[in-house]
């Protein structure tokens, strides 16, 4: 249970990547 911060940061990076891809598709 010590990788919660790591998982949250990875999820945040993935979300940012998805947002960038969505904006690039526009």
N, C-alpha and C positions, 0 to 999 in steps of 0.2 A: 504493500500500500504506500510505498515511498515514491512511486513513479506517477503520482497523480499530477504533480506540477508539470512533469515532462509530457504527459499525455495531453494536458490542457494546452500547453504551448504548441504542441504538434497540431492539435485540432485547430488552433487559432491560425497557424501558418497555412494549413490546408484551406481554411475558409477564405483567407486573403487570396490564395492562389485561384480559388474558384471565382471570386469577385473579379480578379484581374482578367481571367479568361472570358467571363461574361461581358465585361466592358470591351474587350478586344473583339468579340464577335459582333458587337453593335456596329 
